[in-house]
């Protein structure tokens, strides 16, 4: 069904989910596939080697290496492949193999937004607060520093990129690489090739793509936040990392055990405060 057709509009927004992984993380990718991945209608993996057991995968490797200090170049290659092979969706969600995503909440968010808007939805941060990456000459509150208060979307938690933004971004990926390679901004030099969220956001901002803060894209795992079993079972709204309160969309740095725990609690456990919630979930069909 084409995203612009009347049938597609009646069904709701179409969302393409893909996760970037490595051969060394094969076990984690397989757990991702068997937990939240089975609920998004066909999660696609991008690995540096073929992983036995993954149902939908592509091998995309950077000829110069796939280590973290060169992750940005591999991310560019992955997005090029997505543009060539998976165009036509309303929204795009790029994740890692250690994310846990709650598709129903991402879908509900997408349904309230316009995919023709040049926008990326996620957890926004400002460079002045990224002390581990950007160190202005006189401290993080140096208002004269070129990166002061420029926002970026945190890449660890993932984001929701509109169709319009996806087309603009992927049309000009080569420009992004040239921009990155030529940039000499103080404080960013030690992040060359890495810190893909900072560089991707810088590039998208230059292309007129707006960054919008929405709650629920969390940079850490449920166990890190010490989220209780009942909070997950009852689908509680949550507020972490200084973000507004909202339903969780994604978590990051999620171990395999935590992924299984979260999946079981969110989809199968009984909420004592609302016992009917379990029945509603059991009646829902998987995507």
ABEGO torsion letter per residue (X at the ends): XBAABAAAAAAEBBBBBBBBBBAAAAAAAAAAAABAAAAAGGBBBBBABBBBGBABBBBBBBAAEABAAAAAAAAAAAAAAAAAAABGBABBBBBBAABBBBAAAAAAAAAABBAABBBBBEBBBBAAABAAABBBAAEAABAABAABGBBBBBAAAEBBBBAAAAAAAAAAAAAAAAAAAABABBGAAAABGBGAAAAAAAAAAAAGBBBBBBBGBBABBAAAAGBBAAAAAAGBBBBBGGBBBBBBABBBGBBAAAAAAAAAAAAABBBAABAAAAAAAAABBBX
